[in-house]
Amino acid sequence: MTKSEFVDQVASSRGLSKKEAESAVEAVLGTVENVLSRGGEVTFTGFGKFHVAERGARQGKHPRTGEPIHIAASRVPRFSAGAKLKQSVNR
């Protein structure tokens, strides 16, 4: 499902205009992005939790040449599914 299809689904399920639904979706995604960029976490009870994980520096291999390269440490977003979401998917 693309973002556009998601917006259409939200609009039809809540009786909103496409513009209102797009604005709501953008607001939610923007808020999650802002919280994660500050190192926080966002929890939706039953649905899941968005959080930031630290990835340590490591050695890798260049795919073409096979020579070792250094991969710098980074922070990456992660999502952990909640119990209700897991149950819904497994039905």
Buried (B, 14 or more C-beta within 10 A) or exposed (E): EEEEEEBBEBBEEEEBEEEBBBEBBEEEEEEBEEBBEEEEBBEEEEBBBBBBEEEEEEEEEEEEEEEEEEEEEEEEEEEEBBEEBEEEEEE
